[in-house]
Amino acid sequence: MSAAELEQRKKGKLRMIGVIGIVREQEIGYRIHPDFWGKGFMSEALNMFIEMFWGMESMPPAPSTLIDVGIDSGRSQ
């Protein structure tokens, strides 16, 4: 977290817009507020989550199926 982000958090200006985690063994799930769909936030969160997951000392079973949140969010333009 950057110094600017930390300062905004202290001022109460940051808010949670979604969640990501291991739903069941071999499955990653996520939810994000519709106002933030199609902006790349979940792609970034998924990349960070996977990096954090593989960096854990005591890993739960590795997911074998990843949800493709790639380029197209599936939302109509």
Buried (B, 14 or more C-beta within 10 A) or exposed (E): EEEEEEEEEEEEEEEEBEEBEBEEEEEBEBEBEEEEEBEEBBBEBBEEBBEEBEEEEEEEEEBEEEBEBEEEBEEEE
